[in-house]
Amino acid sequence: MNINYSEKIPNNVDLSSDRRLQRALEQWQPKFLEWWDELGPDKSSELDVYLRTAISVEKEGWAHFDYVKMPEYRWGIFLTPSDPNRTIDFGIHKGQPAWQEVPGEYRSELRRLIVTQGDTEPASVEQQRYLGKTCPSLYDLRNLFQVNVEEGRHLWAMVYLLQAYFGRDGREEAEAMLERHSGDQDKPRILDAFNEETPDWLSFFMFTFFTDRDGKFQLASLAESAFDPLSRSCRFMLTEEAHHMFVGESGVGRIVQRTCDLMNQHKTDDVREQGGIDLPTLQKYLNFHFSVSADLFGQEISTNAATYYNTSLKGRMAEAKIDDNHLLHDTSYPVLELSGDKIIKTDCPALNAVNERLRDDYIEDCDLGVRRWNKIIENSGHDFRFKLPHRAFNRNIGHFSTIHADPEGNIITQDEWDRKHLEWLPSQEDRTFVQSLMQPVTEPGEIAGWIAPPKGKINRQSFEFEFVCFN
C-alpha cells in the first residue's frame, strides 16, 4: 500500500524523504484503519462531519474546517518548529543541548514514557465508541467526533516517535497499542482509568474535563523533556488537548444551567421528573471522575518519577517558570501521608515528590473549572455548590489506596464506607436514570431536554448549523 505523504498524512517531519519510516508507516496505517473501523465511533464511517484538521503548525494551517468522512480524516504528524539553540532546563543534563536522538542509556525509560502516553489515546476512543448513538445534539456529536479524531492523531504522534527513533522495538510497541483494548480482560489498557466505561454523555463530559485535564498535565511535563522530538510533539498536542477540556467544562456547565433552569421553572430541587439531572447526582459523578483521574498521577512518593526528572526525561509543568535550581537534590516538598488514623502533611525530598507537585497543580486547575460551574448555580439563585472531594477519597493508587476516606478527607471504617459510599458515588440507580435520558437528537438546531444549548460557535457556525450530515 503506497501512501501519498503530502495528501494522506500532512506532516512537517519530511516523511517523503525517509524511506525506512515510510515502510514502517505503510505497514502500520492499514492496521490503524482496521482498528478504527472495528473499535472507533460506531456506525460513523459514512457520515459527513464538520471537522477541524491540522494541515500545518502555522496559525492559518493547524485549524482547517470542512466536511470529512472520518476514515478519510488526514491524521497528520506535526512537531512544533525546532529551536536549534534549545537547551535542557532541568536534571543532571541541565544546560546541555537538547537531544535530537535517543541516548542509549535512557532508551527503555523513554520508550516506556512514550508508550504509556500513546496507549491512552486509542483507549479513550474505544471508551467513547457508542456515545454517538445517544447524542444530545448535532453540535455535541460533532464535538465527540472531533475529540475522537484528535485522539487518533495523538496516537499517530507517539507512533511516529516510536517508529522513527526506536527501530524494531518501536514498531512492535506501535502494533501493541492497537492490540490492547479498553476493558479487555486479557489485554487491557495500561492505565486503569482508561479501562473504565464511558456509557453516557454526562460521563463523557466529566471524562473530558477531569481525565483529559490529566492529559494536559502529562503532556506539559513531557513537553519539557530533553528528548527534543518528544518535547515538540507534545507541545503541538497541547493545542488540541485544550479543545477536549473545553468540551468537558462547557458540557457540564450546560447541564448545570439546564438543571438550574428546570429548578427555577418547577420550583423544586429534584428535577428528575422534569427530565433533568439533579445537582447531587452531578456531584457524585464529579467525585468519581476526579478520584479516578487523580490516580493517573501515580504514587505520591515515586522513585520512577525521581529518575525521570533527574535524568531530564520528564520535567514539571512550566519548568522554566519555577523559581528553584531545577535539580531538586537538596529541596523538600510538602506531601500528605497517613500517620496512624490521621492524614498529615510532611516534607519529603522534592525529587521524589514530582508526581505530587503535578497532582497539586492539577487539583488547583480542576478547582477553577468547578468554581465556574458554581457561578452558574449562584447566578441562578441557588445555594448548592460543587466541591472537589479530598484527594484521599476513593483512591486505588498511592498512600490512600489502603484506607477509606469520606469526601472531606476523614478516615472511615470499612463498615462506614459500605453504608455511605453510594451517597458520594453514582449508584446503579443513578446510572440507570442518567442512561434513561440518553435519547438521540439529530435534527439541526434541536437539543435534548437535560442540557442547555451552547453559547459559543464552532468556526463562526451557529448552533443551528448541520454539523453532521446523515446520508
Number of C-alpha atoms within 10 A of each C-alpha: 9 9 14 10 15 14 11 13 18 20 21 16 13 11 17 13 10 11 10 13 17 18 13 18 24 14 15 17 14 12 15 20 14 13 16 22 16 13 20 27 23 16 13 18 16 13 16 19 26 24 26 21 22 24 22 19 17 11 8 10 12 17 17 13 15 12 15 20 16 24 17 10 19 18 24 23 27 27 21 17 13 10 10 9 7 14 16 22 22 26 24 14 17 18 12 13 16 22 16 13 13 17 11 8 9 13 13 14 15 22 20 12 16 20 22 16 19 23 26 23 23 30 30 29 24 24 22 24 23 18 21 22 18 19 22 26 25 26 26 23 22 21 20 24 24 22 23 23 25 26 24 23 24 29 25 24 23 26 25 24 21 23 22 20 19 19 14 13 13 22 21 13 21 26 15 14 22 19 14 18 24 25 18 11 10 8 12 16 24 18 17 15 22 26 20 15 15 20 18 21 24 22 22 24 26 25 28 27 26 28 25 23 23 25 23 23 21 22 24 22 22 27 28 27 28 28 22 24 24 25 23 20 23 27 21 21 24 19 12 21 21 15 17 27 25 16 22 25 22 19 24 27 24 20 24 25 21 22 29 27 17 23 21 15 11 12 11 13 16 17 22 16 8 15 19 24 26 22 21 17 18 21 19 21 21 26 23 21 21 26 23 21 24 25 22 20 21 18 20 24 21 16 15 15 23 22 16 20 25 22 21 25 26 28 29 24 21 12 16 14 8 10 7 10 13 21 19 20 13 9 14 15 17 15 18 17 17 16 9 7 10 10 17 12 12 12 12 16 17 21 25 24 24 27 22 23 19 20 22 16 14 21 19 13 14 18 15 11 19 19 14 15 21 20 15 17 22 14 11 16 12 15 9 12 16 19 15 18 21 18 21 27 26 26 22 18 17 16 16 21 15 11 18 22 25 20 20 13 15 15 20 13 13 12 9 13 18 10 10 12 17 14 13 21 20 20 15 10 10 17 16 11 15 21 15 11 19 20 13 17 19 23 15 16 16 15 21 19 20 23 22 19 20 15 9 11 11 16 12 8 11 15 21 13 16 19 26 24 17 11 6
